[in-house]
Amino acid sequence: MIRLFQRMAGLPAAARGALSLMAGVLVAIGLPPLGWWPLAFIGFPLFLVLLETAGRVNWRSGFGLGWAFGLGYFAVAFHWIGFAFFVDAETYLWMMPFMLGILSGGMAIYWGLAALLAKRWGGTGLQLALTFAACLAVAEWLRGQLFTGFPWAAPGLLVDGMGGLAQAASVIGMTGLTLLVVLWASLPYVFLAAERRGPKRAGVAILLLLPAIWGWGEMRLRGATDAMVPNVAIRIVQPNLPQEEKWREDNARQIFDDLEQMSSVPTPEQPLGIGGITHVFWPESAVPFLIDESPVAKAELKPLLGGRTALITGAVRVDRKGDGQEPDAHNSIIVFDGNAETVAHYDKWRLVPGGEFLPLAWLLEPLGFRQVVETPGSFVPGPGPRTVTLPGGLRAGLTVCYEAIFPQQLVDPANRPQVIVNVTNDGWFGRSTGPWQHLAQARLRAIEQGLPLVRAANTGISAVIDAYGRTLRMLPLMEKGVVDSSLPVALPPTLYGRVGDVWLIFLVVAALGCAFLVGKSRLSR
């Protein structure tokens, strides 16, 4: 093993960077939908060997290795975004390498800074593994906060393929899981680098936490309730409309007719059709017109809903200003009661950079860059998370599209909902890994909050998920159809739902404290 470390130390900088990038690729392959999470137990140790052997004096080289590690990870984790640029290739395809390169390289900066600090403070062996896990967890938390935030595909998402281990999200959240997953995956490096029995024993103690927490999660799932909310029957409509056809005005009539027909069709689960349904869910921006301003649409919806069924649909909504000013457009969820009257709405407040608004527009627009989604005006964010009372008294925390990837500020804590509703349009991304990763992150939100989740997606994956993250009903990707289901009950507020990322502070301090003690023990010897 000493010879291995010596060989790594003798590699030229380009070879070290390439190996670090490859290590990031290995970790990213462990994400959904492949779920090959054991590869993380190769990728993280390989990176830490490279980081340790980068030289003790020139610790700044750690940033370059960390950036290459992150670039490999994010290039694979984000590759699905490139599919969106093929929808209107003539207009947008030229932008794809710039956007993907800037996004992957920019996110990799967080990992580079984490590696820089770990190299500066972390020493070797267990001390380095503990320090890097803590620094990367902090970096991932910052990635979800700064510059609007984009916490997509955090390493904690690897638990999606780890069964009961995902239940720990109800206590420590996704970023807390990131710290533990990185630490556990780094332990092969710890055992390779251990020179004394003390650090190796400490590594074994940390490793034993893995089956302990995993076993706790499995026990939590065994005791899970299957209770349903009384007098609530839901239907999710998945029209599977190709993105290139979705916004054509000449398709508006056909799109609306299809949604109405699918909403009323009898199924084996609901032979009465819409007559036995209390709430119908349509996906994000379901129709290519302003549905809440259309008297024709409301007139047709009224007999369909029959005075008893509520419609919850994603839609573009505009605020008219008058005086010739450009209206404000919102990516919204609109709630219609059984008489097709608008009773509530929710405006998306986390807008997608490059999709719903263009960052640094003053610089990029003169160069020909444009936001991908065109609207009647400029998209304006809503005021923030809120709970909406749906017809029938059901309290729902509404979210649009990628708002479901954010653990923080997902629901209104002052008015806790009974269900999280997520409407989305993943049709931009075809049969890529993106929709699967989106669904996996939504499942973690259900576990974190102890709330069921209803997900309506244009091309999939639509699903009903209970408060333990179990997928009860699902429509596959790129399939047209409906999902009928009862609504699972909510659990009492989870620890993570009550205190948020306070546990992350505890885990980071504990990891850094243990790293300090390991380093001090090494110095004393």
LINQUIZI-V531004 format. One record per residue. PHI is phi as a letter, one per 40 degrees, with the letter a starting at -180 (NA if undefined). D_CENTER is the distance of its C-alpha to the mean C-alpha in Angstrom with 1 decimal. Layout:
BEGIN
phi=PHI d_center=D_CENTER
phi=PHI d_center=D_CENTER
END
This chain:
BEGIN
phi=NA d_center=38.5
phi=c d_center=40.3
phi=c d_center=41.2
phi=c d_center=37.5
phi=c d_center=36.6
phi=c d_center=39.7
phi=c d_center=38.8
phi=c d_center=35.4
phi=c d_center=37.1
phi=c d_center=39.4
phi=c d_center=36.9
phi=c d_center=37.0
phi=d d_center=34.2
phi=c d_center=33.0
phi=c d_center=32.8
phi=c d_center=30.9
phi=c d_center=28.3
phi=c d_center=28.0
phi=c d_center=27.6
phi=c d_center=24.9
phi=c d_center=23.0
phi=c d_center=23.6
phi=c d_center=22.3
phi=c d_center=18.9
phi=c d_center=19.0
phi=d d_center=19.8
phi=c d_center=17.0
phi=c d_center=14.4
phi=c d_center=16.2
phi=c d_center=15.3
phi=c d_center=11.7
phi=c d_center=11.2
phi=c d_center=13.2
phi=c d_center=16.1
phi=g d_center=15.3
phi=c d_center=18.2
phi=c d_center=17.2
phi=d d_center=21.0
phi=c d_center=20.9
phi=c d_center=19.1
phi=c d_center=22.5
phi=b d_center=24.2
phi=c d_center=22.0
phi=c d_center=21.8
phi=c d_center=25.5
phi=c d_center=26.5
phi=c d_center=24.9
phi=c d_center=26.5
phi=c d_center=29.9
phi=c d_center=29.6
phi=c d_center=28.7
phi=c d_center=31.6
phi=c d_center=34.1
phi=c d_center=33.4
phi=h d_center=36.4
phi=c d_center=37.0
phi=c d_center=38.4
phi=c d_center=36.2
phi=c d_center=33.0
phi=c d_center=31.6
phi=c d_center=31.1
phi=c d_center=28.2
phi=c d_center=26.1
phi=c d_center=26.9
phi=c d_center=26.0
phi=c d_center=22.7
phi=c d_center=21.9
phi=c d_center=22.8
phi=d d_center=20.7
phi=c d_center=17.6
phi=c d_center=18.7
phi=c d_center=19.0
phi=c d_center=15.6
phi=c d_center=13.8
phi=c d_center=16.3
phi=c d_center=15.3
phi=c d_center=11.5
phi=b d_center=11.7
phi=c d_center=14.9
phi=c d_center=13.6
phi=c d_center=13.5
phi=c d_center=17.3
phi=c d_center=17.7
phi=c d_center=17.4
phi=c d_center=20.5
phi=c d_center=22.6
phi=c d_center=22.5
phi=b d_center=25.2
phi=d d_center=26.2
phi=c d_center=29.4
phi=c d_center=27.8
phi=b d_center=24.6
phi=d d_center=24.8
phi=c d_center=26.7
phi=c d_center=23.8
phi=d d_center=21.3
phi=c d_center=22.6
phi=c d_center=22.7
phi=c d_center=19.2
phi=c d_center=17.6
phi=c d_center=20.1
phi=c d_center=19.6
phi=c d_center=15.8
phi=c d_center=15.9
phi=c d_center=19.1
phi=c d_center=17.9
phi=c d_center=14.9
phi=c d_center=17.4
phi=d d_center=19.7
phi=d d_center=17.7
phi=c d_center=18.3
phi=c d_center=21.9
phi=c d_center=22.6
phi=c d_center=21.4
phi=c d_center=23.7
phi=d d_center=26.5
phi=c d_center=26.5
phi=c d_center=26.4
phi=c d_center=29.3
phi=c d_center=31.2
phi=b d_center=31.0
phi=c d_center=30.0
phi=g d_center=33.2
phi=b d_center=32.9
phi=f d_center=31.9
phi=d d_center=30.2
phi=c d_center=30.5
phi=c d_center=28.5
phi=c d_center=25.8
phi=c d_center=25.4
phi=c d_center=25.5
phi=c d_center=22.9
phi=c d_center=20.4
phi=c d_center=21.0
phi=c d_center=20.9
phi=c d_center=17.6
phi=c d_center=15.9
phi=c d_center=17.4
phi=c d_center=16.4
phi=c d_center=12.7
phi=c d_center=13.1
phi=c d_center=15.0
phi=c d_center=12.5
phi=c d_center=10.2
phi=b d_center=13.5
phi=c d_center=16.0
phi=f d_center=16.7
phi=g d_center=14.3
phi=g d_center=11.5
phi=a d_center=8.7
phi=c d_center=6.7
phi=c d_center=4.8
phi=g d_center=6.3
phi=c d_center=8.1
phi=d d_center=11.2
phi=c d_center=10.6
phi=c d_center=8.4
phi=d d_center=11.9
phi=c d_center=13.0
phi=d d_center=11.6
phi=c d_center=14.9
phi=b d_center=16.9
phi=f d_center=18.0
phi=c d_center=19.0
phi=d d_center=17.6
phi=c d_center=14.2
phi=c d_center=16.3
phi=c d_center=16.7
phi=c d_center=13.4
phi=c d_center=15.8
phi=b d_center=17.8
phi=b d_center=16.1
phi=g d_center=12.4
phi=c d_center=9.7
phi=c d_center=11.7
phi=c d_center=14.9
phi=c d_center=13.9
phi=d d_center=13.3
phi=d d_center=16.9
phi=c d_center=18.3
phi=c d_center=16.9
phi=c d_center=18.1
phi=c d_center=21.4
phi=c d_center=22.0
phi=c d_center=21.3
phi=c d_center=23.7
phi=c d_center=26.5
phi=d d_center=28.3
phi=c d_center=28.9
phi=c d_center=30.3
phi=c d_center=32.7
phi=c d_center=33.8
phi=c d_center=34.5
phi=c d_center=36.1
phi=b d_center=39.7
phi=b d_center=40.6
phi=c d_center=40.2
phi=d d_center=38.6
phi=d d_center=35.2
phi=c d_center=35.1
phi=c d_center=35.7
phi=c d_center=33.0
phi=c d_center=30.6
phi=c d_center=31.7
phi=c d_center=31.1
phi=c d_center=27.4
phi=c d_center=27.0
phi=c d_center=28.5
phi=c d_center=25.7
phi=c d_center=23.4
phi=c d_center=25.5
phi=c d_center=26.2
phi=c d_center=22.6
phi=c d_center=21.9
phi=c d_center=25.1
phi=c d_center=24.2
phi=c d_center=21.0
phi=c d_center=23.1
phi=c d_center=25.7
phi=c d_center=23.2
phi=c d_center=22.3
phi=c d_center=26.0
phi=c d_center=26.7
phi=c d_center=24.0
phi=c d_center=25.5
phi=b d_center=25.5
phi=c d_center=26.8
phi=b d_center=26.0
phi=c d_center=26.5
phi=c d_center=30.1
phi=g d_center=31.0
phi=b d_center=27.5
phi=b d_center=27.0
phi=b d_center=24.0
phi=b d_center=23.7
phi=b d_center=20.7
phi=b d_center=22.0
phi=b d_center=20.4
phi=c d_center=22.8
phi=f d_center=21.5
phi=c d_center=22.9
phi=d d_center=22.8
phi=c d_center=21.3
phi=c d_center=24.6
phi=b d_center=26.4
phi=c d_center=24.1
phi=b d_center=25.6
phi=c d_center=29.2
phi=c d_center=31.5
phi=c d_center=33.9
phi=c d_center=31.2
phi=d d_center=30.7
phi=c d_center=33.3
phi=c d_center=32.2
phi=c d_center=28.5
phi=c d_center=29.5
phi=c d_center=32.1
phi=c d_center=29.6
phi=c d_center=27.2
phi=c d_center=30.2
phi=c d_center=31.6
phi=c d_center=28.5
phi=c d_center=28.2
phi=b d_center=31.7
phi=c d_center=32.1
phi=c d_center=33.3
phi=b d_center=31.4
phi=d d_center=32.6
phi=c d_center=30.3
phi=b d_center=31.6
phi=c d_center=35.0
phi=c d_center=35.7
phi=g d_center=33.0
phi=c d_center=31.8
phi=c d_center=34.7
phi=b d_center=33.0
phi=b d_center=29.5
phi=c d_center=28.8
phi=a d_center=25.4
phi=b d_center=24.3
phi=b d_center=20.8
phi=b d_center=20.6
phi=c d_center=17.5
phi=d d_center=16.5
phi=f d_center=19.7
phi=c d_center=21.5
phi=b d_center=24.9
phi=c d_center=26.2
phi=a d_center=28.3
phi=c d_center=28.3
phi=c d_center=28.5
phi=c d_center=29.4
phi=b d_center=32.3
phi=b d_center=33.6
phi=c d_center=36.6
phi=c d_center=36.8
phi=c d_center=33.3
phi=c d_center=34.0
phi=c d_center=37.4
phi=c d_center=36.0
phi=c d_center=33.2
phi=d d_center=35.7
phi=c d_center=37.6
phi=c d_center=34.4
phi=c d_center=32.9
phi=g d_center=36.4
phi=g d_center=36.3
phi=b d_center=34.1
phi=b d_center=30.6
phi=c d_center=27.9
phi=b d_center=25.7
phi=b d_center=22.2
phi=b d_center=21.2
phi=c d_center=19.0
phi=a d_center=21.5
phi=c d_center=22.5
phi=b d_center=24.7
phi=b d_center=27.2
phi=b d_center=29.2
phi=c d_center=32.8
phi=b d_center=34.5
phi=g d_center=37.9
phi=f d_center=40.4
phi=g d_center=39.0
phi=c d_center=35.8
phi=c d_center=32.7
phi=c d_center=30.5
phi=c d_center=27.1
phi=b d_center=24.5
phi=b d_center=21.4
phi=c d_center=18.5
phi=b d_center=19.2
phi=b d_center=19.4
phi=b d_center=23.1
phi=b d_center=24.7
phi=b d_center=28.1
phi=c d_center=30.5
phi=c d_center=32.9
phi=c d_center=35.2
phi=g d_center=32.7
phi=c d_center=32.8
phi=c d_center=29.9
phi=b d_center=29.3
phi=a d_center=26.0
phi=a d_center=23.3
phi=b d_center=20.0
phi=b d_center=19.2
phi=d d_center=15.7
phi=b d_center=15.8
phi=b d_center=12.8
phi=c d_center=14.1
phi=c d_center=12.8
phi=c d_center=15.1
phi=g d_center=17.3
phi=b d_center=16.4
phi=b d_center=17.5
phi=a d_center=19.4
phi=b d_center=20.9
phi=c d_center=20.7
phi=f d_center=24.3
phi=d d_center=25.7
phi=c d_center=29.2
phi=c d_center=28.9
phi=c d_center=26.9
phi=c d_center=28.5
phi=c d_center=32.0
phi=c d_center=30.7
phi=h d_center=29.6
phi=c d_center=25.8
phi=a d_center=24.4
phi=c d_center=21.3
phi=c d_center=20.2
phi=c d_center=20.3
phi=c d_center=23.9
phi=b d_center=24.8
phi=c d_center=28.1
phi=a d_center=27.6
phi=c d_center=25.1
phi=c d_center=21.7
phi=b d_center=21.9
phi=c d_center=19.2
phi=c d_center=19.9
phi=c d_center=20.9
phi=h d_center=17.8
phi=c d_center=16.5
phi=a d_center=19.3
phi=c d_center=20.5
phi=b d_center=22.4
phi=c d_center=25.2
phi=c d_center=25.3
phi=d d_center=28.7
phi=g d_center=29.9
phi=g d_center=28.7
phi=c d_center=25.1
phi=c d_center=22.9
phi=b d_center=19.4
phi=c d_center=16.5
phi=c d_center=15.5
phi=b d_center=12.3
phi=b d_center=12.1
phi=f d_center=9.7
phi=c d_center=6.7
phi=d d_center=7.9
phi=c d_center=5.9
phi=c d_center=2.9
phi=c d_center=6.3
phi=c d_center=8.4
phi=c d_center=11.5
phi=f d_center=13.5
phi=c d_center=11.6
phi=b d_center=15.1
phi=c d_center=18.6
phi=c d_center=20.0
phi=c d_center=23.5
phi=a d_center=23.2
phi=c d_center=20.9
phi=c d_center=20.0
phi=c d_center=20.7
phi=a d_center=17.7
phi=c d_center=14.3
phi=b d_center=14.5
phi=b d_center=11.8
phi=b d_center=13.6
phi=a d_center=12.3
phi=b d_center=14.1
phi=c d_center=12.7
phi=c d_center=16.4
phi=d d_center=16.2
phi=b d_center=14.9
phi=f d_center=17.4
phi=c d_center=17.4
phi=c d_center=15.1
phi=c d_center=12.3
phi=d d_center=9.7
phi=d d_center=10.0
phi=c d_center=9.9
phi=c d_center=6.8
phi=c d_center=5.2
phi=c d_center=7.6
phi=c d_center=7.1
phi=c d_center=3.9
phi=c d_center=6.2
phi=c d_center=9.0
phi=c d_center=8.3
phi=c d_center=8.5
phi=c d_center=11.7
phi=c d_center=13.0
phi=d d_center=12.6
phi=c d_center=14.3
phi=g d_center=16.7
phi=b d_center=16.2
phi=c d_center=16.2
phi=b d_center=13.7
phi=b d_center=15.2
phi=b d_center=13.2
phi=b d_center=15.4
phi=b d_center=14.6
phi=d d_center=17.4
phi=b d_center=17.5
phi=h d_center=15.3
phi=b d_center=13.7
phi=c d_center=15.1
phi=a d_center=15.3
phi=b d_center=16.6
phi=b d_center=15.0
phi=c d_center=17.1
phi=c d_center=16.7
phi=b d_center=16.7
phi=g d_center=13.7
phi=c d_center=16.4
phi=c d_center=16.1
phi=c d_center=19.5
phi=b d_center=19.7
phi=a d_center=17.9
phi=b d_center=19.0
phi=c d_center=18.5
phi=c d_center=17.2
phi=g d_center=19.9
phi=b d_center=22.1
phi=c d_center=23.8
phi=i d_center=24.4
phi=b d_center=23.8
phi=b d_center=22.3
phi=b d_center=24.7
phi=a d_center=24.0
phi=c d_center=24.9
phi=b d_center=22.4
phi=c d_center=21.7
phi=c d_center=22.8
phi=c d_center=20.9
phi=c d_center=21.6
phi=d d_center=23.1
phi=d d_center=20.8
phi=c d_center=19.2
phi=c d_center=20.1
phi=c d_center=16.7
phi=c d_center=16.8
phi=c d_center=20.2
phi=b d_center=20.0
phi=g d_center=16.4
phi=c d_center=16.3
phi=d d_center=20.1
phi=c d_center=19.9
phi=c d_center=18.2
phi=d d_center=21.4
phi=c d_center=23.5
phi=c d_center=21.8
phi=c d_center=22.1
phi=c d_center=25.7
phi=c d_center=26.6
phi=c d_center=25.4
phi=c d_center=27.3
phi=c d_center=30.2
phi=c d_center=30.5
phi=c d_center=30.3
phi=c d_center=33.1
phi=c d_center=35.2
phi=c d_center=34.8
phi=c d_center=35.9
phi=c d_center=38.8
phi=c d_center=39.9
phi=c d_center=40.0
phi=c d_center=42.1
phi=c d_center=44.5
phi=c d_center=45.1
END
